[in-house]
Amino acid sequence: MSASLYREVKENSPVMVHTGEEIYLRQNFQELIERHAVDVIGPDPMDIGGIAELKWVAEYADLHGILIAPHGVGDGPFGLAALVQVCATMPDNLIGFELPAVMPAWEGLITGIEADIVQDGLIQVPDSPGLGVELIEGAVQHLLGRDDIYITGP
């Protein structure tokens, strides 16, 4: 949907208008933001092009008075870790993000994300290297198919 159509919906809606979970790359948010076509944008870090792109969009939206509530429910443990890290660096236009359930299937496959990640409405940002999540290589070998490549060592 074009920015002009979003703007028309926004002007005629008694509730805030949000979009963005399937909008790709920063360029596709630019007109929505510049035209104040929505109240809240919700880019997905895996769709928009990663942490740097999500950060750029958040800052650009903040400059234009647009709120941001990133999406990311289907991005797995590494996507969640990336979302936690980038949200910790966003300007004051961040109103929250969609938190996927910490899947029981992740248990024993990764370290760094606990089932009780939210405490008193907040998430403690990991301070370990990278995204703060580590794959337990030996635990995932049995999940790989015959055609998957698994390389160990340097």
VMD Tcl script that builds the backbone (N, CA, C; Angstrom):
set m [mol new atoms 462]
animate dup $m
set s [atomselect $m all]
$s set {name element resname resid chain x y z} {
  {N N MET 1 A 0.857 -1.173 0.000}
  {CA C MET 1 A 0.000 0.000 0.000}
  {C C MET 1 A 0.906 1.240 0.000}
  {N N SER 2 A 0.511 2.243 -0.726}
  {CA C SER 2 A 1.333 3.444 -0.852}
  {C C SER 2 A 1.221 4.328 0.393}
  {N N ALA 3 A 2.197 5.208 0.546}
  {CA C ALA 3 A 2.199 6.131 1.677}
  {C C ALA 3 A 0.949 7.010 1.673}
  {N N SER 4 A 0.479 7.391 0.501}
  {CA C SER 4 A -0.717 8.244 0.444}
  {C C SER 4 A -1.952 7.505 0.955}
  {N N LEU 5 A -2.042 6.218 0.676}
  {CA C LEU 5 A -3.177 5.441 1.199}
  {C C LEU 5 A -3.086 5.278 2.716}
  {N N TYR 6 A -1.869 5.001 3.216}
  {CA C TYR 6 A -1.689 4.928 4.667}
  {C C TYR 6 A -2.060 6.262 5.319}
  {N N ARG 7 A -1.642 7.348 4.698}
  {CA C ARG 7 A -1.946 8.681 5.230}
  {C C ARG 7 A -3.459 8.906 5.296}
  {N N GLU 8 A -4.171 8.472 4.277}
  {CA C GLU 8 A -5.630 8.617 4.255}
  {C C GLU 8 A -6.280 7.791 5.367}
  {N N VAL 9 A -5.784 6.576 5.570}
  {CA C VAL 9 A -6.302 5.745 6.662}
  {C C VAL 9 A -6.031 6.421 7.999}
  {N N LYS 10 A -4.811 6.902 8.175}
  {CA C LYS 10 A -4.429 7.557 9.428}
  {C C LYS 10 A -5.315 8.766 9.708}
  {N N GLU 11 A -5.572 9.578 8.695}
  {CA C GLU 11 A -6.388 10.786 8.883}
  {C C GLU 11 A -7.837 10.465 9.232}
  {N N ASN 12 A -8.282 9.263 8.919}
  {CA C ASN 12 A -9.672 8.895 9.165}
  {C C ASN 12 A -9.836 7.830 10.236}
  {N N SER 13 A -8.787 7.576 10.975}
  {CA C SER 13 A -8.839 6.524 11.989}
  {C C SER 13 A -8.773 7.122 13.399}
  {N N PRO 14 A -9.638 6.631 14.298}
  {CA C PRO 14 A -9.573 7.098 15.682}
  {C C PRO 14 A -8.448 6.429 16.484}
  {N N VAL 15 A -7.815 5.409 15.895}
  {CA C VAL 15 A -6.728 4.705 16.572}
  {C C VAL 15 A -5.429 4.908 15.806}
  {N N MET 16 A -4.332 4.672 16.472}
  {CA C MET 16 A -3.019 4.815 15.833}
  {C C MET 16 A -2.857 3.769 14.726}
  {N N VAL 17 A -2.168 4.158 13.668}
  {CA C VAL 17 A -1.922 3.265 12.539}
  {C C VAL 17 A -0.466 2.800 12.596}
  {N N HIS 18 A -0.289 1.488 12.468}
  {CA C HIS 18 A 1.023 0.844 12.554}
  {C C HIS 18 A 1.221 -0.030 11.319}
  {N N THR 19 A 2.425 -0.034 10.771}
  {CA C THR 19 A 2.763 -0.950 9.678}
  {C C THR 19 A 4.266 -1.172 9.660}
  {N N GLY 20 A 4.682 -2.175 8.907}
  {CA C GLY 20 A 6.107 -2.320 8.668}
  {C C GLY 20 A 6.710 -3.690 8.782}
  {N N GLU 21 A 5.984 -4.674 9.307}
  {CA C GLU 21 A 6.647 -5.944 9.552}
  {C C GLU 21 A 7.070 -6.672 8.282}
  {N N GLU 22 A 6.486 -6.334 7.163}
  {CA C GLU 22 A 6.897 -6.962 5.908}
  {C C GLU 22 A 7.329 -5.919 4.874}
  {N N ILE 23 A 7.868 -4.821 5.368}
  {CA C ILE 23 A 8.437 -3.809 4.485}
  {C C ILE 23 A 9.948 -4.000 4.522}
  {N N TYR 24 A 10.534 -4.076 3.355}
  {CA C TYR 24 A 11.937 -4.406 3.239}
  {C C TYR 24 A 12.785 -3.165 2.936}
  {N N LEU 25 A 13.938 -3.072 3.546}
  {CA C LEU 25 A 14.943 -2.034 3.334}
  {C C LEU 25 A 14.478 -0.636 3.767}
  {N N ARG 26 A 15.446 0.180 4.155}
  {CA C ARG 26 A 15.154 1.521 4.667}
  {C C ARG 26 A 14.454 2.408 3.653}
  {N N GLN 27 A 14.788 2.262 2.381}
  {CA C GLN 27 A 14.204 3.113 1.347}
  {C C GLN 27 A 12.684 2.982 1.313}
  {N N ASN 28 A 12.173 1.829 1.669}
  {CA C ASN 28 A 10.736 1.610 1.618}
  {C C ASN 28 A 10.009 2.175 2.840}
  {N N PHE 29 A 10.744 2.645 3.834}
  {CA C PHE 29 A 10.155 3.325 4.984}
  {C C PHE 29 A 10.218 4.840 4.835}
  {N N GLN 30 A 11.101 5.306 3.980}
  {CA C GLN 30 A 11.389 6.731 3.890}
  {C C GLN 30 A 10.139 7.574 3.620}
  {N N GLU 31 A 9.352 7.229 2.626}
  {CA C GLU 31 A 8.170 8.027 2.298}
  {C C GLU 31 A 7.112 7.927 3.399}
  {N N LEU 32 A 6.934 6.748 3.977}
  {CA C LEU 32 A 5.987 6.604 5.096}
  {C C LEU 32 A 6.338 7.567 6.220}
  {N N ILE 33 A 7.622 7.656 6.511}
  {CA C ILE 33 A 8.097 8.509 7.600}
  {C C ILE 33 A 7.995 9.984 7.215}
  {N N GLU 34 A 8.510 10.342 6.068}
  {CA C GLU 34 A 8.523 11.753 5.654}
  {C C GLU 34 A 7.119 12.329 5.509}
  {N N ARG 35 A 6.169 11.515 5.075}
  {CA C ARG 35 A 4.793 11.996 4.883}
  {C C ARG 35 A 3.932 11.818 6.128}
  {N N HIS 36 A 4.532 11.325 7.214}
  {CA C HIS 36 A 3.783 11.064 8.448}
  {C C HIS 36 A 2.532 10.240 8.133}
  {N N ALA 37 A 2.742 9.206 7.309}
  {CA C ALA 37 A 1.629 8.394 6.824}
  {C C ALA 37 A 1.115 7.409 7.870}
  {N N VAL 38 A 1.916 7.125 8.888}
  {CA C VAL 38 A 1.519 6.221 9.968}
  {C C VAL 38 A 1.979 6.818 11.300}
  {N N ASP 39 A 1.439 6.278 12.366}
  {CA C ASP 39 A 1.839 6.738 13.702}
  {C C ASP 39 A 3.019 5.937 14.235}
  {N N VAL 40 A 3.043 4.643 13.876}
  {CA C VAL 40 A 4.043 3.721 14.407}
  {C C VAL 40 A 4.537 2.840 13.260}
  {N N ILE 41 A 5.857 2.669 13.178}
  {CA C ILE 41 A 6.398 1.717 12.227}
  {C C ILE 41 A 6.957 0.528 12.993}
  {N N GLY 42 A 6.886 -0.643 12.355}
  {CA C GLY 42 A 7.329 -1.868 13.009}
  {C C GLY 42 A 8.191 -2.730 12.119}
  {N N PRO 43 A 9.375 -2.268 11.749}
  {CA C PRO 43 A 10.232 -3.091 10.892}
  {C C PRO 43 A 10.732 -4.339 11.608}
  {N N ASP 44 A 10.932 -5.377 10.841}
  {CA C ASP 44 A 11.498 -6.625 11.343}
  {C C ASP 44 A 12.987 -6.604 11.013}
  {N N PRO 45 A 13.867 -6.838 12.000}
  {CA C PRO 45 A 15.303 -6.757 11.716}
  {C C PRO 45 A 15.766 -7.745 10.655}
  {N N MET 46 A 15.084 -8.875 10.524}
  {CA C MET 46 A 15.474 -9.866 9.526}
  {C C MET 46 A 15.009 -9.461 8.128}
  {N N ASP 47 A 13.952 -8.674 8.028}
  {CA C ASP 47 A 13.425 -8.262 6.730}
  {C C ASP 47 A 14.039 -6.958 6.245}
  {N N ILE 48 A 14.321 -6.064 7.169}
  {CA C ILE 48 A 14.774 -4.729 6.771}
  {C C ILE 48 A 16.233 -4.717 6.319}
  {N N GLY 49 A 16.985 -5.723 6.720}
  {CA C GLY 49 A 18.380 -5.778 6.302}
  {C C GLY 49 A 19.352 -5.797 7.461}
  {N N GLY 50 A 18.860 -6.079 8.650}
  {CA C GLY 50 A 19.750 -6.234 9.794}
  {C C GLY 50 A 19.699 -5.090 10.786}
  {N N ILE 51 A 20.597 -5.168 11.739}
  {CA C ILE 51 A 20.646 -4.231 12.853}
  {C C ILE 51 A 20.891 -2.799 12.393}
  {N N ALA 52 A 21.860 -2.587 11.516}
  {CA C ALA 52 A 22.198 -1.226 11.087}
  {C C ALA 52 A 21.022 -0.571 10.366}
  {N N GLU 53 A 20.329 -1.316 9.521}
  {CA C GLU 53 A 19.187 -0.756 8.801}
  {C C GLU 53 A 18.049 -0.422 9.761}
  {N N LEU 54 A 17.785 -1.303 10.718}
  {CA C LEU 54 A 16.740 -1.038 11.702}
  {C C LEU 54 A 17.081 0.193 12.527}
  {N N LYS 55 A 18.331 0.333 12.905}
  {CA C LYS 55 A 18.783 1.498 13.671}
  {C C LYS 55 A 18.605 2.779 12.849}
  {N N TRP 56 A 18.966 2.737 11.569}
  {CA C TRP 56 A 18.812 3.908 10.702}
  {C C TRP 56 A 17.346 4.322 10.634}
  {N N VAL 57 A 16.456 3.365 10.414}
  {CA C VAL 57 A 15.028 3.666 10.308}
  {C C VAL 57 A 14.501 4.233 11.622}
  {N N ALA 58 A 14.932 3.678 12.738}
  {CA C ALA 58 A 14.487 4.181 14.049}
  {C C ALA 58 A 14.909 5.631 14.251}
  {N N GLU 59 A 16.141 5.944 13.901}
  {CA C GLU 59 A 16.628 7.317 14.065}
  {C C GLU 59 A 15.936 8.273 13.099}
  {N N TYR 60 A 15.716 7.819 11.880}
  {CA C TYR 60 A 15.036 8.654 10.893}
  {C C TYR 60 A 13.592 8.907 11.327}
  {N N ALA 61 A 12.932 7.880 11.818}
  {CA C ALA 61 A 11.562 8.032 12.316}
  {C C ALA 61 A 11.531 8.994 13.496}
  {N N ASP 62 A 12.492 8.886 14.388}
  {CA C ASP 62 A 12.554 9.775 15.549}
  {C C ASP 62 A 12.695 11.236 15.115}
  {N N LEU 63 A 13.508 11.488 14.109}
  {CA C LEU 63 A 13.669 12.854 13.592}
  {C C LEU 63 A 12.355 13.423 13.069}
  {N N HIS 64 A 11.444 12.541 12.658}
  {CA C HIS 64 A 10.166 12.964 12.091}
  {C C HIS 64 A 8.991 12.767 13.053}
  {N N GLY 65 A 9.272 12.401 14.297}
  {CA C GLY 65 A 8.209 12.255 15.285}
  {C C GLY 65 A 7.351 11.010 15.114}
  {N N ILE 66 A 7.895 9.967 14.493}
  {CA C ILE 66 A 7.183 8.707 14.302}
  {C C ILE 66 A 7.688 7.702 15.331}
  {N N LEU 67 A 6.760 7.008 15.973}
  {CA C LEU 67 A 7.114 5.993 16.959}
  {C C LEU 67 A 7.543 4.708 16.261}
  {N N ILE 68 A 8.274 3.856 16.998}
  {CA C ILE 68 A 8.721 2.585 16.439}
  {C C ILE 68 A 8.465 1.464 17.444}
  {N N ALA 69 A 7.952 0.365 16.915}
  {CA C ALA 69 A 7.705 -0.843 17.699}
  {C C ALA 69 A 8.082 -2.027 16.812}
  {N N PRO 70 A 9.359 -2.387 16.790}
  {CA C PRO 70 A 9.829 -3.417 15.870}
  {C C PRO 70 A 9.114 -4.757 16.034}
  {N N HIS 71 A 9.039 -5.453 14.917}
  {CA C HIS 71 A 8.452 -6.784 14.826}
  {C C HIS 71 A 9.595 -7.792 14.867}
  {N N GLY 72 A 9.318 -9.016 15.171}
  {CA C GLY 72 A 10.389 -10.007 15.138}
  {C C GLY 72 A 10.001 -11.338 15.738}
  {N N VAL 73 A 8.740 -11.699 15.662}
  {CA C VAL 73 A 8.299 -12.904 16.358}
  {C C VAL 73 A 8.752 -14.202 15.705}
  {N N GLY 74 A 9.104 -14.204 14.444}
  {CA C GLY 74 A 9.483 -15.446 13.788}
  {C C GLY 74 A 10.957 -15.547 13.465}
  {N N ASP 75 A 11.791 -14.778 14.139}
  {CA C ASP 75 A 13.197 -14.674 13.765}
  {C C ASP 75 A 14.136 -15.601 14.535}
  {N N GLY 76 A 13.599 -16.448 15.396}
  {CA C GLY 76 A 14.427 -17.390 16.131}
  {C C GLY 76 A 15.284 -16.730 17.191}
  {N N PRO 77 A 16.120 -17.518 17.846}
  {CA C PRO 77 A 16.899 -16.987 18.969}
  {C C PRO 77 A 17.912 -15.919 18.558}
  {N N PHE 78 A 18.492 -16.044 17.381}
  {CA C PHE 78 A 19.480 -15.045 16.964}
  {C C PHE 78 A 18.794 -13.756 16.530}
  {N N GLY 79 A 17.630 -13.879 15.926}
  {CA C GLY 79 A 16.849 -12.686 15.597}
  {C C GLY 79 A 16.387 -11.959 16.845}
  {N N LEU 80 A 15.954 -12.718 17.857}
  {CA C LEU 80 A 15.561 -12.110 19.131}
  {C C LEU 80 A 16.754 -11.418 19.774}
  {N N ALA 81 A 17.905 -12.063 19.761}
  {CA C ALA 81 A 19.109 -11.462 20.345}
  {C C ALA 81 A 19.470 -10.161 19.624}
  {N N ALA 82 A 19.359 -10.160 18.295}
  {CA C ALA 82 A 19.642 -8.950 17.526}
  {C C ALA 82 A 18.649 -7.853 17.869}
  {N N LEU 83 A 17.381 -8.215 18.012}
  {CA C LEU 83 A 16.350 -7.241 18.344}
  {C C LEU 83 A 16.590 -6.626 19.729}
  {N N VAL 84 A 16.958 -7.436 20.688}
  {CA C VAL 84 A 17.260 -6.918 22.030}
  {C C VAL 84 A 18.418 -5.930 21.964}
  {N N GLN 85 A 19.477 -6.292 21.251}
  {CA C GLN 85 A 20.653 -5.426 21.161}
  {C C GLN 85 A 20.330 -4.097 20.487}
  {N N VAL 86 A 19.653 -4.128 19.347}
  {CA C VAL 86 A 19.393 -2.879 18.627}
  {C C VAL 86 A 18.388 -2.020 19.378}
  {N N CYS 87 A 17.408 -2.626 20.012}
  {CA C CYS 87 A 16.426 -1.823 20.757}
  {C C CYS 87 A 17.072 -1.104 21.939}
  {N N ALA 88 A 18.137 -1.678 22.459}
  {CA C ALA 88 A 18.847 -1.033 23.565}
  {C C ALA 88 A 19.561 0.235 23.123}
  {N N THR 89 A 19.717 0.423 21.818}
  {CA C THR 89 A 20.434 1.586 21.307}
  {C C THR 89 A 19.525 2.614 20.648}
  {N N MET 90 A 18.232 2.360 20.640}
  {CA C MET 90 A 17.313 3.236 19.901}
  {C C MET 90 A 17.028 4.532 20.649}
  {N N PRO 91 A 16.617 5.549 19.886}
  {CA C PRO 91 A 16.218 6.815 20.517}
  {C C PRO 91 A 14.895 6.642 21.272}
  {N N ASP 92 A 14.410 7.713 21.841}
  {CA C ASP 92 A 13.230 7.653 22.707}
  {C C ASP 92 A 11.914 7.375 21.990}
  {N N ASN 93 A 11.945 7.148 20.682}
  {CA C ASN 93 A 10.704 6.836 19.985}
  {C C ASN 93 A 10.339 5.356 20.067}
  {N N LEU 94 A 11.189 4.541 20.694}
  {CA C LEU 94 A 10.891 3.120 20.878}
  {C C LEU 94 A 9.796 2.962 21.925}
  {N N ILE 95 A 8.704 2.314 21.545}
  {CA C ILE 95 A 7.626 2.097 22.516}
  {C C ILE 95 A 7.537 0.642 22.953}
  {N N GLY 96 A 8.363 -0.205 22.377}
  {CA C GLY 96 A 8.369 -1.616 22.717}
  {C C GLY 96 A 8.623 -2.425 21.472}
  {N N PHE 97 A 8.722 -3.738 21.632}
  {CA C PHE 97 A 8.838 -4.607 20.466}
  {C C PHE 97 A 8.113 -5.905 20.737}
  {N N GLU 98 A 7.742 -6.555 19.641}
  {CA C GLU 98 A 7.054 -7.832 19.761}
  {C C GLU 98 A 8.054 -8.874 20.225}
  {N N LEU 99 A 7.771 -9.463 21.347}
  {CA C LEU 99 A 8.665 -10.459 21.920}
  {C C LEU 99 A 8.147 -11.848 21.594}
  {N N PRO 100 A 8.927 -12.617 20.843}
  {CA C PRO 100 A 8.489 -13.986 20.586}
  {C C PRO 100 A 8.619 -14.815 21.853}
  {N N ALA 101 A 7.827 -15.837 21.921}
  {CA C ALA 101 A 7.960 -16.757 23.049}
  {C C ALA 101 A 9.329 -17.417 22.952}
  {N N VAL 102 A 9.990 -17.558 24.081}
  {CA C VAL 102 A 11.238 -18.308 24.102}
  {C C VAL 102 A 10.834 -19.770 23.983}
  {N N MET 103 A 11.210 -20.365 22.900}
  {CA C MET 103 A 10.733 -21.695 22.554}
  {C C MET 103 A 11.429 -22.774 23.378}
  {N N PRO 104 A 10.664 -23.738 23.865}
  {CA C PRO 104 A 11.292 -24.872 24.562}
  {C C PRO 104 A 12.307 -25.591 23.677}
  {N N ALA 105 A 12.092 -25.563 22.365}
  {CA C ALA 105 A 13.019 -26.221 21.437}
  {C C ALA 105 A 14.403 -25.584 21.464}
  {N N TRP 106 A 14.510 -24.334 21.914}
  {CA C TRP 106 A 15.802 -23.666 21.975}
  {C C TRP 106 A 16.636 -24.179 23.142}
  {N N GLU 107 A 15.966 -24.725 24.152}
  {CA C GLU 107 A 16.663 -25.159 25.358}
  {C C GLU 107 A 17.715 -26.212 25.010}
  {N N GLY 108 A 18.909 -25.987 25.457}
  {CA C GLY 108 A 20.004 -26.902 25.201}
  {C C GLY 108 A 20.708 -26.671 23.878}
  {N N LEU 109 A 20.147 -25.799 23.021}
  {CA C LEU 109 A 20.769 -25.518 21.732}
  {C C LEU 109 A 21.542 -24.206 21.737}
  {N N ILE 110 A 21.151 -23.299 22.630}
  {CA C ILE 110 A 21.786 -21.991 22.720}
  {C C ILE 110 A 21.987 -21.625 24.176}
  {N N THR 111 A 22.859 -20.689 24.398}
  {CA C THR 111 A 22.975 -20.056 25.703}
  {C C THR 111 A 22.762 -18.570 25.505}
  {N N GLY 112 A 22.312 -17.881 26.539}
  {CA C GLY 112 A 22.177 -16.432 26.474}
  {C C GLY 112 A 20.754 -15.920 26.499}
  {N N ILE 113 A 19.774 -16.782 26.232}
  {CA C ILE 113 A 18.372 -16.370 26.310}
  {C C ILE 113 A 17.661 -17.342 27.240}
  {N N GLU 114 A 17.135 -16.793 28.292}
  {CA C GLU 114 A 16.416 -17.611 29.267}
  {C C GLU 114 A 14.918 -17.492 29.028}
  {N N ALA 115 A 14.159 -18.476 29.472}
  {CA C ALA 115 A 12.701 -18.470 29.302}
  {C C ALA 115 A 12.076 -17.261 29.987}
  {N N ASP 116 A 12.655 -16.819 31.089}
  {CA C ASP 116 A 12.125 -15.662 31.834}
  {C C ASP 116 A 12.902 -14.392 31.476}
  {N N ILE 117 A 13.090 -14.163 30.184}
  {CA C ILE 117 A 13.880 -13.032 29.682}
  {C C ILE 117 A 13.326 -11.687 30.150}
  {N N VAL 118 A 12.018 -11.596 30.345}
  {CA C VAL 118 A 11.395 -10.347 30.784}
  {C C VAL 118 A 11.237 -10.376 32.301}
  {N N GLN 119 A 11.779 -9.362 32.963}
  {CA C GLN 119 A 11.670 -9.222 34.409}
  {C C GLN 119 A 11.148 -7.825 34.716}
  {N N ASP 120 A 9.993 -7.744 35.362}
  {CA C ASP 120 A 9.385 -6.458 35.696}
  {C C ASP 120 A 9.211 -5.566 34.463}
  {N N GLY 121 A 8.866 -6.185 33.336}
  {CA C GLY 121 A 8.615 -5.431 32.114}
  {C C GLY 121 A 9.858 -5.020 31.349}
  {N N LEU 122 A 11.014 -5.445 31.797}
  {CA C LEU 122 A 12.275 -5.069 31.149}
  {C C LEU 122 A 13.075 -6.306 30.775}
  {N N ILE 123 A 13.974 -6.131 29.815}
  {CA C ILE 123 A 14.885 -7.194 29.412}
  {C C ILE 123 A 16.298 -6.736 29.706}
  {N N GLN 124 A 17.038 -7.569 30.402}
  {CA C GLN 124 A 18.445 -7.284 30.659}
  {C C GLN 124 A 19.224 -7.558 29.376}
  {N N VAL 125 A 19.923 -6.567 28.873}
  {CA C VAL 125 A 20.691 -6.724 27.638}
  {C C VAL 125 A 21.981 -7.469 27.970}
  {N N PRO 126 A 22.232 -8.586 27.285}
  {CA C PRO 126 A 23.464 -9.336 27.560}
  {C C PRO 126 A 24.702 -8.486 27.288}
  {N N ASP 127 A 25.728 -8.687 28.087}
  {CA C ASP 127 A 26.960 -7.935 27.878}
  {C C ASP 127 A 28.098 -8.829 27.400}
  {N N SER 128 A 27.757 -10.036 26.990}
  {CA C SER 128 A 28.782 -10.916 26.432}
  {C C SER 128 A 29.019 -10.543 24.973}
  {N N PRO 129 A 30.114 -11.011 24.375}
  {CA C PRO 129 A 30.456 -10.615 23.007}
  {C C PRO 129 A 29.350 -10.930 21.988}
  {N N GLY 130 A 29.371 -10.177 20.901}
  {CA C GLY 130 A 28.413 -10.403 19.823}
  {C C GLY 130 A 27.001 -10.060 20.249}
  {N N LEU 131 A 26.079 -10.907 19.885}
  {CA C LEU 131 A 24.670 -10.687 20.220}
  {C C LEU 131 A 24.326 -11.175 21.618}
  {N N GLY 132 A 25.261 -11.839 22.273}
  {CA C GLY 132 A 24.986 -12.350 23.612}
  {C C GLY 132 A 24.369 -13.733 23.608}
  {N N VAL 133 A 24.307 -14.361 22.451}
  {CA C VAL 133 A 23.750 -15.701 22.306}
  {C C VAL 133 A 24.818 -16.587 21.681}
  {N N GLU 134 A 24.894 -17.797 22.165}
  {CA C GLU 134 A 25.886 -18.711 21.617}
  {C C GLU 134 A 25.226 -20.038 21.265}
  {N N LEU 135 A 25.550 -20.535 20.094}
  {CA C LEU 135 A 25.062 -21.820 19.629}
  {C C LEU 135 A 25.899 -22.915 20.265}
  {N N ILE 136 A 25.252 -23.933 20.775}
  {CA C ILE 136 A 25.961 -25.088 21.325}
  {C C ILE 136 A 26.085 -26.092 20.176}
  {N N GLU 137 A 27.226 -26.075 19.521}
  {CA C GLU 137 A 27.403 -26.818 18.279}
  {C C GLU 137 A 27.094 -28.304 18.411}
  {N N GLY 138 A 27.585 -28.926 19.459}
  {CA C GLY 138 A 27.352 -30.360 19.622}
  {C C GLY 138 A 25.878 -30.702 19.762}
  {N N ALA 139 A 25.105 -29.758 20.261}
  {CA C ALA 139 A 23.680 -30.013 20.479}
  {C C ALA 139 A 22.852 -29.904 19.204}
  {N N VAL 140 A 23.393 -29.238 18.183}
  {CA C VAL 140 A 22.603 -29.060 16.963}
  {C C VAL 140 A 22.971 -30.042 15.861}
  {N N GLN 141 A 24.030 -30.781 16.023}
  {CA C GLN 141 A 24.453 -31.710 14.976}
  {C C GLN 141 A 23.334 -32.673 14.579}
  {N N HIS 142 A 22.600 -33.169 15.546}
  {CA C HIS 142 A 21.548 -34.149 15.243}
  {C C HIS 142 A 20.363 -33.525 14.499}
  {N N LEU 143 A 20.276 -32.184 14.469}
  {CA C LEU 143 A 19.195 -31.501 13.770}
  {C C LEU 143 A 19.493 -31.288 12.288}
  {N N LEU 144 A 20.749 -31.430 11.932}
  {CA C LEU 144 A 21.148 -31.181 10.556}
  {C C LEU 144 A 20.777 -32.366 9.670}
  {N N GLY 145 A 20.313 -32.057 8.493}
  {CA C GLY 145 A 19.984 -33.095 7.520}
  {C C GLY 145 A 21.217 -33.618 6.829}
  {N N ARG 146 A 21.046 -34.654 6.055}
  {CA C ARG 146 A 22.147 -35.278 5.347}
  {C C ARG 146 A 22.832 -34.307 4.390}
  {N N ASP 147 A 22.059 -33.397 3.824}
  {CA C ASP 147 A 22.617 -32.453 2.851}
  {C C ASP 147 A 23.152 -31.177 3.476}
  {N N ASP 148 A 22.949 -30.999 4.792}
  {CA C ASP 148 A 23.460 -29.805 5.464}
  {C C ASP 148 A 24.952 -29.923 5.664}
  {N N ILE 149 A 25.615 -28.801 5.578}
  {CA C ILE 149 A 27.051 -28.756 5.783}
  {C C ILE 149 A 27.338 -28.403 7.227}
  {N N TYR 150 A 28.155 -29.166 7.874}
  {CA C TYR 150 A 28.549 -28.886 9.242}
  {C C TYR 150 A 30.061 -28.900 9.290}
  {N N ILE 151 A 30.637 -27.732 9.578}
  {CA C ILE 151 A 32.086 -27.591 9.599}
  {C C ILE 151 A 32.506 -27.303 11.029}
  {N N THR 152 A 33.490 -28.039 11.493}
  {CA C THR 152 A 34.028 -27.785 12.831}
  {C C THR 152 A 35.464 -27.304 12.698}
  {N N GLY 153 A 35.879 -26.593 13.694}
  {CA C GLY 153 A 37.263 -26.128 13.722}
  {C C GLY 153 A 37.529 -24.960 12.809}
  {N N PRO 154 A 38.750 -24.411 12.889}
  {CA C PRO 154 A 39.108 -23.242 12.076}
  {C C PRO 154 A 39.284 -23.579 10.607}
}
mol reanalyze $m
mol bondsrecalc $m
mol representation Tube
mol addrep $m
